[in-house]
Amino acid sequence: MSRDKSSREKSDGAHGSCPAGEAGRSLVEAAETAALDKLRNSHAERAVLVSVEFTGERRKLTTAARQARKAALVGAENELGRDALDDRDALDDPDPLAEIFAGPAKTGAQGRLTETSGLDFEAALEEFQELARSAGAEVAATLVQRRPRPDPATLVGQGKLDEIEAVVLSTDASIVLFDHDLTPSQLRNLDRKLSCRVIDRTQLILDIFARHARTREGQLQVELAQLQYQLPRLSGQGKAMSQLGGGIGTRGPGETKLETDRRKINLRIDHVKEQLEAVRRIRRQQRQRREAVPVPVVALVGYTNAGKSTLFNALTDAGVLESARMFATLDPKLKQLQLPSRRKILLSDTVGFIRNLPHTLVTSFRATLEEVERAEVLLHVRDASSPMLDEQKVQVEKVLGELDVARKPVIEVMNKIDLLAGEERFRLASLPGSVATSGLAGLGIAELLAAIDEALIADPLISIKLRVPQSEGAVLASIEAGAVVEEKRFEGNLVYLSARGPASLLGRYRRFWDRATGESAQG
């Protein structure tokens, strides 16, 4: 009872601090989320998690590559000594300095060699466990394997597969989750050899997105991604599932069940794309109406669970849902915000990114991510308390590169500094091009607003002196509402103003500029 009472009091407080409509929507979202979480926890599936770390193998260098490497090693001769280089030639070792010039290679799920990301494996494993919990699973066991390269048939090999089956039986698990993308053949082989369902990383993320999609647009985008994922993974039984035609000349192997399913999925994909294009058309019309009165868009981007929604609420008092679950915010939010210079912007909160974000999701969520593409400035929100801080930055920049927005002005927002010690806070605050904040504690908000003000270039700030007759009350009111009045004095029937504000606003009143003191000064 006390818990229910405290939650009601908290809801009442939130309602009082927000407009009635927005507060009502946020309370409905919170209630729906709580009810869904309760329902999922009561029917949580027991899951066995499998994560594989591929160590890779060093490959022998060609003659040309070895000669180039020898030339590069000359500079290191003084440090290692001549003996080390002689030993290398005697033992036919490709390179005793391989660890200096290149880290160990890794192989991806398809067997391709990839660069070492530097991601801490334990931290990645914790992230995968949080993904499973966000999907409503109860983690029954976690299995880890280290191998040089993936097994083409099952990813993990027969020995590990037997161990997984034994753990599934002993824990009474109903699902096995792999922290890797499985090829269609690997998925079919695992389904045949394990006594429970098998789901890979992409399918797990798609399931979380489907749970959190609230708007029609979000549901369509998730459905499109799911259909594109399922299409190459359909399995049938060939002629045993064929549909025979009727009449002369039609007796024989007809269209198989597999072919029918593929045709239906392709038709559904085309239909969903048409509906998404209609959504995109409506968004374009809304954007054209907004652009009639030019208001810059600033977009929050970042890794999932970096605190974007909490920071969005701290900046705008929007009252959107805040949750520690991954991908709690799926549908974009737009809110008007006034900066210290009195300029107005539209702040956009978008879906979070994650390591190895499925490309089908990036493609399907183009309609949602259009706000990022249209934004003038990006606020890259980073979890300053995360041990994967640098790796998360790399992953976010990778997705921004896919969206062709990596060259936009970016402000690094080091969020959650309330979880750090004082020395670390000071170090982050002194980094060039970044702002240290805490959306939860309300720290660094003023500094972030000032940084946004400085980063906007579409409507630059200018400083100007004006002489406005007192009879022009509408002009005076407009200037004082949209610009910062640094000085104001009255002489006779004139009002002398020193104002700093957007060029689009002050340019409208060029006829009142004080020519004797110079036209303008760029801010």
N, C-alpha and C positions, 0 to 999 in steps of 0.2 A: 504493500500500500504506500509506504513512504517513497519508494522508487517511482511509482506512478504519479504521486503528488509532486515530487521534485521535477519530473519531466514536464508536467502541466505548467508549473511555475516558470520553467525555462522557456516553454513555448509561448506563454503569455508575455514574457519579457522580450522575446524576439519579435512578437507581433507589435509591441509598442514601439520598437525602434525602427520599423520598416513601414512603408506604405501598405495599406490594407490588402490590396490585390497581390503584391509581391510576397508579403508575409503569408497570406493564405496559401499561395502556391508552394512556398518553401515548406510550410507545415504539412501540406498534403504529400509532397515528395518525401519528407522525412518519415511520415507515417507509413507510406507505401514501402519505403526501404526497410523500415523496422519490421513490418509484417512479413515481407519477403524473406528477410534474414532469419526470422523466427521459423518460418515454414521450411526453409532450406536446412536449417540446423536440425530440425526434427526429422528430416528425411535425408540427412547427409550420407553420401556414399563413401564407403571405406576405400581408400586408394593407396596403391603402392607406387611410389615415385622412383623413376629410373633416370639417372644422369650419367653421361659418359664424357670423360675428358680424353681427347685425342692428343697424344703426345707427338705424333708425326715421326718421320724418319729423315735423317740427313741424307741428301742425295749427292752423288759424286759430281764434281765440277768438270766441265769440258776443258780441253787444253787451253782454249782462248780465255775462258773464264779464270782458269788457274793462273795464267800469266798476268791477267789484270789484277787478280788478288795478290800476287807476289809484289807487283808494283805498289799496291796500297799498303803492304806490310813493311815496306822499307822504312816508313816513318816510325814504325813501332819497334824497329830493330834495337834501338838503344835501351828500351824498357825491358824487352824480353831476352835480349842477348842473342848473339849469333848462333848459339847452340840450339836454341828452340827452332830457328828456321831450318838448320841442317837436319834436325831430327824429323821435322815435318817431311822433307824430301825423302829421307831414308825410309820412313814408315809408310810413304805414299798416302799420307793423311791429307785430305783436301785442305784443311785450314785449322791450325791450333788456335786461331783467334776468332773462330766462328761465333763464339759467344759475345765478342766485342762488336763485330760488324753486323750480325743478324741474330735475332733471338730464335728460339726453337720454333719450328713450324708446327702448324696444326692442320688437321684435315676436317672438312665440313661433313655434313651428313651424306653428301653425294660422293665422298671420296676425294674431293678437290682440295689441294693444299691452300690454306689461307694464312694470313698474317696473324702473329700472336697479338691478341688484343690487350694483354696485360690485365685482363679482368680477373680478380681474385675468385678462384673457383668456389670457395666456401660462401662468399657473398652472393655469387650467382645461384648457388644452391638454395640459399635462404630466400632469394627472390622467387625462385620457382615454387618453393613451398608456399609462399604468400599468394602466388597465382592460383595454386590449387585450392587454398582456403577461400580466396575470393570467388571461386567457381562453386563453392558450397561443398567441397570434399573434406573428408576427415582423413588426415594423413596417418595411415596404419604403419607404414614402413618406408624408409628411403634407402635405395641401393645405389652405390657408386661404382663405376668401372673405369679403369684407365687402360687404354689400348692404343697402339700406334696408328691404326686406321679403322674406319667402320667396316663391319662385316656387310657385304653386299646384300645378303639374303635377309638378315634379321637385325642388323646394326650392332648387336652385342655378342653374337656367337652362341653356339649350342650350349656350352658350359654355363654361361651366365643366364641363358634362357631357362635352363633347368632350375637354377637357383631362384629365378623370379617366380616360376610356377610353384615351387615349394613354399615361398613366402606368401604367395596369394592364397594357397590352401590353408596355411597355418594361421593367417590373420583374417580369413573369411572376407577378403577384399573382393569388390565387384568390378574394379576398374584398375588399369595400369596406365599411368601417365608418363610419357617420355618427354624429357626436356630437349627435344630435337625434332626437326622436321623429318618425317618418315616418307620414303618414296612409296608409290602405290604398291609395288611388289613387296617391299618390307612390311607394309601394313597388312597385306593379305597373308603373308607367311606368319606373322605374329598372331593374327586372329585365329589361324588354324592351329597353332601350337600352344596357345594359352587358353585357359578355361574361363576367361573373362574378357570384357571389352578392352580395347587398346585405343588410346587417344594420344596424338602427338601434340607438340607445343602450339602449332597454328590452330588446331581444332579447339584446344583449351582456351586460347585467347578469343576465338570467335564465340565460344559459349559464354564467356564473361561479357562480351559486347552485347550479345543477344539478351542477357539478363538485365542490362542497364539501359537498353534502348527504350526511350519513352515516347518520343515523337514519331510521327509517320515517316519522316525523312530518315531518322536514325534506324528505324526498323527495316526500311527498304535497303539502306546501305549495308546493314549486317546480312540481310538475306542474299544480296548480290555476292558478297564475299563468301558466304557459305556455299552457294551454288557453284561458284568458280572453284572452290576447294574440292567439292564432291565430284565434279565432272570427271577428272582423270582417275578417280578412285572407285568408280562403279565396278562391280564384279557380277558376272552372270554365268550361266551354265551352257552357253552356246545353243546347239540345236535342241537340247533337252528342254529349253525354255522358249522355243520358237513358236510363233503364232502362224498357223496354217491358214491359207486363203481358201475360199470356196469357189467352185465352178471349174470348168475345163481350162486347163493351162495354168492353174494356180496351185495345184497340189505339189507339195514339196516344201523344203525348208523356207519358211517365211521370215518375217522380221523377228529377230530374237528379242527376248526381254531386255537384254542389255542395250540393244540399239534403240528400243522404244524409250527406255529411261533416259538415254542420252538426248534423244530428240525432244522429250518433254522438258528436260532441264535447259536445253538450249533455247527452247521457246520461252520458258519462264525467265531466263536471263535477259532475252530481248525485251520482254514485257517490263521487267523491273528497270532496265536501262531507260525505257521510254518514260516511266513514271519519275525516275530520277532526273531526267532531262526537263520534265515539267517543273520539278522542284527547283532546278537550276535556273529555269526561265523566270520563275516567280522571284527568286533571289536577285536576279539581274534587274528586274523591274523595281524591287525595293531599293537596290543599291543606286539605281539611276535617280530615284526620288531623293535619296540621301545626298547624292553628289550634286543635286541642284543647289543645295546649300552646303558648300564644301566643309566637311568635318573630317579631320584625319582619323584613321583607324590605327590603334595600337593593339597588338595581339600578344597574349600570354602564351608562350610555348614552353615545353620542358618535359622531363621524364615523368612518368606516372608516379603519383604519390609524392611529388616534390612540394606540394602546398600551394598549387596554383589557385584553386577555388577559395582557400582561406585568404590568400593575398587579394584575390578579386573582391571578396567581401570587405576586407579591410580598406580597400581603395574606394569602393562604390556603395557600400552598405546595401548590396543587392539581396543578401539573404539566400544565396544559392546553397545547395546541399554540400556540406563538408563531411568527408569520410576518409578513414584510413585505408579503406579497401582500394585495390587497384582499379583504374578505369571507372571510378564512381561518376565522373563527369564525362558524358558521351556526346550530348547535344550542345552545340555552341550557345554561348550567352553573350549578349551585347548590352552595354550599359553606358550612358553618357557620363562623362567625368569632366570637371572643371579644374584646370591647372592653376598654379600660383599666378601665372601671367594673365589669367582670366580667359585664356583660350579654352575651347571645349573640344574634347576628343570622344571617340567611341572606343571603349575598352572591350576586347573580345577574349573570352575564356574558351579554350579549345580542348579537344581530347588529348590526353597525355600519350607520350611515346614510350617505347620499351625496347630492350635489347632484342635484336632479330625480329623486329616488327614485320609481320607477314606483308609481302608486297601487295597481295590482293586487298588488304585492308587500306593501304595507302591509296590504291587505285579506286576502291569503292567509296572512300570517304573524301573524294575530291570536292563534292558539293559542300561538305562541312569545312574542309580546309581551305576553301576559297577565301575566307576571311584572312587567313594567314598570307595568302598570295597577294591580297589587296592591301595589306597593312603597310603603313609607312615606316613603322618602327616595331621591332620584335623585342619583347621582354623575355629573355631566356631564364626561366626560374629554375634554380638549382638547389638541391637539398645539401646545404653546407655540412650537415652532420653525417652524411652518408659515406661509408668507406669506399663506395664506387663513384665518388664525385667526378673524377676525370673520365672514367669510362662512360658514365651516363652522358657527359657532354659530347663525347665522340658519337654515341648512338643518336642523340638528338640532331647533331649537325649532319649526320648521314641522311636522316629523313628529310631535313630541310633542303639538302642537296637534291633529293629526288623531286621535291616540290619546286625547284629552281628559285628558291628565295634565300639562298645562303649569302648573297651579296647585299642584302638589306641591312640597314643600321641595326645593330643588336646591342642591347644593354644587358650585361650579365647581372642577374639578381640573385645574390647569395642568401637564400631563405633559411629559416629555422636557426638563426644565430642564437636564439635563446637557449638552445641545447649545447652551446659551445662555451668554453672557458674564455675569460676576458682577453687573454693574449691572442687567442685564435680569432676572436671577434675583431680585434684591432688590426690584425694582419689582413683579414678579408676586406675590411673597410678601406684599407690603404691600397688595394689592388687597382690599377688604372682601368677605367672602363667598366667598373662593377660597382654595385650598391649592395650593402649588407642590410638585410631586413629580417623581420619576423612578423608574418601575417597574423599569427595567433596573439603575440604580445603587443603588436602595433608599433614595433621598432623600425626606424628607418623609412617610414612612409613619406615624410616631408622631403627627405633626400631623394627618394625615388621619383616623386612628382617633379622635383627640380631637374632631375636628369632627363626625364621625358620632355620637359619644356625645352631643354637645350638641344635635344636630338632631333626635334621636328624641324624640317627644312622647307616643307611645302608652303607654309604660311609663316615666314620668319617674323621675329619680333623687331620692331623699330621704336626708337625714341624720338618724340616730336614735340614741339611747342605749338600751341594753338591759341588763337584769339577768337572767342565765340561770344556773340551777343547774348545777353541774358534772356532775350526773347526766344532764343532757340532752345527751349527746354527739352525737346525730344533729342536733339543732338547731344546736349550735355548728359542726359540720362543714359544714352546709348554708350557714350565714351566711358562714363564711370562704371557702367555694368560690364563692359567688355574689355577694358584696359585698366592698367594700374596707374592711377593718378598720383604722381610723385610730388607735384606742387600745384597749388591752386590759390589765385588771388584775384581780387575784384578791383577794377579801375573804371569808374564811371559806369557806362552801360555794358562794358566788356568783362569777360571772364578769361583770365590768362591761365592756361593749363600746361603743365609738363607731364606728358603721358607716355607710357611704354606699353605697347600692345601689338596685336597682330596687324600685319600690313594690310590685310583684306578689310579690316575694320577702319583703321585710321585713314586708309587711302580714300574711303568714301567721303571724307570730310577735308579733302585737299584744299578746298576753297577757304578753309579757316586756318590753314597753316600760317604760322608767324614767319614770313619770308625774311624778316630782318635778322633772325637768329639762326638762319640756316634751315634747309628743308627737312632733313632727317638724318638720323644716325643709325646704322644697322646694329641690331642687338646680337 
